[in-house]
Amino acid sequence: MRFLTAVWLAAFSSFHLCSAATADDWRLRTIYQVFTDRFAVSNNTEAEPCDPAKGQYCGGSWQGIIDKLDYIQNLGFSAIWISPITQQLPQYTPDYSSYHGYWQQNLFELNPHFGTVSDLQSLSGAVHERGMYLMVDVVVNHFAWDGPENQINYSDFTPFNDPKYYHPYCLIEDYTDANDSVIQDCWLGDDQVTLPDLRTEDDDIIDEFTSWIQGLVANYSGTQRLSFVL
């Protein structure tokens, strides 16, 4: 669970390569955080009953956010921060579903529960047309597997599809432990949903994330006011 200082610095440099908003630009913004699945369904969708206590997807989408941009902007906010956008662990597990966006399995596919490529591009465009900024939450610490560590099929992960990309298995059992190696190198999660911990100190991991983030900025930045939360 290393904090991604190196990835953050590399990714931040990539923002400038793609002409995204700078840190100084963002300091002038007021940011409204949107939990995508729980925020709003689209105006053209009939909301189905959803019990959040069951930890299921409730139908919130990027189109739903577009339909509520007047509401957000009228509150005085000049930027929005959305949930992670990547394809998630698909199963409903004893720890519930991946509606929050932090159980990714594929960097290069979007979460279909939230919408399509066109929907995300439309959200970016709609935000930028208002002079607002868009921030995307990014998960760089781990991937996710439905089941215990000894059953992980790493080939299901993209692009980090080999055990060599992850720290050796050990669960963080005491989050107050002052042992930095335990906190930095052991895994979040449990035996129900295992979260293989990426070796974010390695150059190949840093390079892959940097390239991916550059692609996201290029594909969805609209008028260059897109950023990422690591």
C-alpha positions as CSV (number, residue, x, y, z in Angstrom):
1,M,0.0,0.0,0.0
2,R,2.8,2.4,-0.9
3,F,1.8,6.0,-1.5
4,L,2.5,6.6,-5.1
5,T,4.9,9.6,-4.9
6,A,6.8,8.5,-8.0
7,V,3.6,7.8,-9.9
8,W,2.1,11.0,-8.8
9,L,5.1,13.0,-10.0
10,A,5.3,11.2,-13.3
11,A,1.6,11.6,-13.8
12,F,1.6,15.2,-12.9
13,S,4.3,15.8,-15.5
14,S,2.0,14.0,-18.0
15,F,-0.7,16.6,-17.3
16,H,1.6,19.3,-18.7
17,L,2.5,17.1,-21.7
18,C,-1.2,16.9,-22.4
19,S,-1.9,20.5,-21.6
20,A,-4.2,19.7,-18.7
21,A,-5.1,22.1,-15.9
22,T,-2.2,22.9,-13.6
23,A,-2.0,22.7,-9.8
24,D,-2.3,26.5,-9.6
25,D,-5.4,26.3,-11.8
26,W,-7.0,23.9,-9.4
27,R,-6.2,25.9,-6.3
28,L,-8.7,28.5,-7.6
29,R,-11.5,25.9,-7.9
30,T,-14.2,24.8,-5.5
31,I,-14.7,21.0,-5.9
32,Y,-17.9,19.1,-5.6
33,Q,-17.2,15.4,-5.1
34,V,-19.7,13.0,-6.8
35,F,-20.1,9.4,-5.8
36,T,-21.2,8.4,-9.3
37,D,-23.3,5.4,-8.6
38,R,-25.2,7.1,-5.7
39,F,-25.6,10.6,-7.1
40,A,-28.2,10.6,-9.9
41,V,-29.7,8.4,-12.6
42,S,-30.3,10.1,-16.0
43,N,-33.5,12.0,-16.6
44,N,-34.5,9.4,-19.2
45,T,-34.1,6.5,-16.9
46,E,-36.7,5.3,-14.4
47,A,-35.0,4.8,-11.1
48,E,-35.5,1.3,-9.7
49,P,-35.8,0.8,-6.0
50,C,-32.3,0.4,-4.5
51,D,-31.3,-0.4,-0.9
52,P,-27.8,1.1,-0.4
53,A,-27.4,-1.2,2.7
54,K,-27.2,-4.2,0.3
55,G,-24.1,-2.7,-1.3
56,Q,-25.5,-3.1,-4.9
57,Y,-25.2,-0.7,-7.9
58,C,-28.0,1.8,-7.7
59,G,-27.9,3.2,-11.2
60,G,-26.1,6.5,-11.0
61,S,-24.3,7.4,-14.2
62,W,-22.3,10.0,-16.1
63,Q,-25.4,11.0,-17.9
64,G,-27.1,11.5,-14.5
65,I,-24.3,13.8,-13.5
66,I,-24.7,15.8,-16.7
67,D,-28.4,16.3,-15.9
68,K,-27.5,17.7,-12.5
69,L,-24.8,20.1,-13.6
70,D,-27.1,23.1,-13.1
71,Y,-27.7,22.0,-9.5
72,I,-23.9,21.6,-8.8
73,Q,-23.0,24.9,-10.5
74,N,-25.8,26.8,-8.8
75,L,-24.4,25.7,-5.4
76,G,-21.3,27.7,-6.3
77,F,-18.9,24.9,-7.3
78,S,-16.5,25.3,-10.2
79,A,-15.2,21.7,-10.5
80,I,-16.5,18.1,-10.0
81,W,-14.6,15.1,-8.8
82,I,-16.1,11.8,-10.0
83,S,-15.6,8.2,-8.9
84,P,-13.0,5.9,-10.6
85,I,-14.1,5.1,-14.1
86,T,-12.3,1.8,-14.8
87,Q,-13.8,-1.7,-15.3
88,Q,-14.5,-3.4,-12.0
89,L,-14.7,-6.8,-10.4
90,P,-18.1,-7.9,-11.8
91,Q,-19.3,-10.3,-9.0
92,Y,-21.6,-9.5,-6.1
93,T,-19.4,-10.6,-3.2
94,P,-19.8,-11.2,0.6
95,D,-18.2,-7.7,0.8
96,Y,-20.9,-6.4,-1.6
97,S,-20.4,-5.0,-5.2
98,S,-17.9,-2.7,-6.7
99,Y,-20.3,0.3,-7.0
100,H,-17.7,2.5,-5.3
101,G,-15.1,2.0,-8.1
102,Y,-12.1,0.9,-6.0
103,W,-12.1,-2.8,-7.1
104,Q,-10.7,-2.4,-10.6
105,Q,-9.6,-5.3,-12.9
106,N,-9.0,-3.5,-16.3
107,L,-7.5,-0.1,-16.7
108,F,-8.4,0.1,-20.4
109,E,-12.1,-0.5,-20.2
110,L,-14.7,1.7,-18.6
111,N,-17.2,0.7,-15.9
112,P,-20.4,-0.1,-18.0
113,H,-22.6,0.6,-15.0
114,F,-21.7,4.3,-15.3
115,G,-22.0,4.6,-19.0
116,T,-20.1,4.4,-22.3
117,V,-17.1,6.2,-23.8
118,S,-19.5,8.6,-25.5
119,D,-21.2,9.3,-22.1
120,L,-17.9,10.1,-20.4
121,Q,-16.8,12.3,-23.3
122,S,-20.2,14.1,-23.1
123,L,-19.8,14.6,-19.4
124,S,-16.3,16.1,-19.9
125,G,-17.6,18.3,-22.7
126,A,-20.6,19.5,-20.7
127,V,-18.5,20.4,-17.7
128,H,-16.0,22.3,-19.8
129,E,-18.6,24.2,-21.7
130,R,-19.6,25.7,-18.4
131,G,-16.1,26.8,-17.6
132,M,-15.9,24.1,-14.9
133,Y,-13.1,21.5,-14.3
134,L,-13.4,17.7,-14.2
135,M,-11.4,15.6,-11.7
136,V,-11.2,11.8,-12.1
137,D,-10.4,9.5,-9.1
138,V,-7.7,7.0,-10.0
139,V,-6.9,3.7,-8.2
140,V,-3.2,3.0,-8.4
141,N,-2.6,1.0,-5.2
142,H,-4.2,-2.4,-6.1
143,F,-6.5,-4.5,-8.3
144,A,-9.3,-6.7,-7.0
145,W,-10.2,-10.4,-6.9
146,D,-13.4,-12.2,-5.8
147,G,-12.0,-14.8,-3.4
148,P,-8.8,-15.7,-1.4
149,E,-5.3,-14.9,-2.5
150,N,-4.5,-18.5,-3.5
151,Q,-7.3,-18.5,-6.1
152,I,-6.3,-15.3,-7.9
153,N,-6.1,-15.7,-11.7
154,Y,-3.8,-12.8,-12.6
155,S,-4.5,-13.2,-16.3
156,D,-7.9,-11.7,-15.6
157,F,-6.2,-8.3,-14.8
158,T,-5.2,-5.8,-17.4
159,P,-2.5,-4.7,-17.8
160,F,-0.8,-6.0,-14.7
161,N,-1.5,-9.7,-15.4
162,D,1.3,-11.4,-13.6
163,P,2.3,-11.9,-9.9
164,K,5.6,-10.2,-10.6
165,Y,3.7,-6.8,-10.6
166,Y,2.5,-7.3,-7.0
167,H,4.0,-7.4,-3.6
168,P,4.1,-10.9,-1.9
169,Y,0.9,-11.7,-0.1
170,C,0.4,-10.4,3.4
171,L,-2.7,-8.7,4.8
172,I,-2.6,-5.5,6.8
173,E,-4.2,-6.6,10.0
174,D,-3.3,-3.6,12.3
175,Y,-3.6,-0.2,10.6
176,T,-2.0,1.4,13.7
177,D,1.2,-0.6,13.2
178,A,4.1,1.8,12.9
179,N,6.0,-0.7,10.7
180,D,6.3,1.0,7.4
181,S,7.1,-2.1,5.5
182,V,3.8,-3.7,6.6
183,I,1.7,-0.6,5.7
184,Q,3.6,0.0,2.4
185,D,3.9,-3.6,1.1
186,C,1.0,-5.6,2.5
187,W,-2.5,-5.9,1.0
188,L,-5.7,-4.2,1.8
189,G,-8.9,-6.2,1.7
190,D,-9.7,-9.6,3.2
191,D,-10.2,-13.2,2.2
192,Q,-13.5,-12.4,0.6
193,V,-12.3,-9.7,-1.8
194,T,-8.5,-9.8,-2.1
195,L,-6.7,-6.6,-3.2
196,P,-3.3,-7.5,-4.7
197,D,-0.9,-4.7,-3.8
198,L,0.9,-3.3,-6.8
199,R,4.7,-2.7,-6.8
200,T,4.2,1.0,-7.3
201,E,7.9,1.6,-6.6
202,D,8.9,-0.2,-9.9
203,D,9.6,1.7,-13.0
204,D,7.4,-0.5,-15.3
205,I,4.4,0.2,-13.0
206,I,5.1,3.9,-13.0
207,D,5.6,4.0,-16.8
208,E,2.3,2.1,-17.4
209,F,0.2,4.4,-15.2
210,T,1.9,7.5,-16.7
211,S,1.1,6.3,-20.2
212,W,-2.5,5.4,-19.2
213,I,-3.1,8.8,-17.6
214,Q,-1.7,10.6,-20.6
215,G,-4.2,8.7,-22.7
216,L,-7.1,9.6,-20.5
217,V,-6.2,13.3,-20.5
218,A,-5.9,13.2,-24.3
219,N,-9.2,11.4,-24.8
220,Y,-11.4,13.1,-22.3
221,S,-9.9,16.5,-21.4
222,G,-12.1,18.6,-23.6
223,T,-10.9,22.1,-23.1
224,Q,-7.9,20.9,-21.0
225,R,-9.4,21.1,-17.5
226,L,-9.1,17.4,-16.5
227,S,-7.1,16.1,-13.6
228,F,-6.7,13.0,-11.5
229,V,-6.8,12.1,-7.8
230,L,-4.3,9.3,-6.9
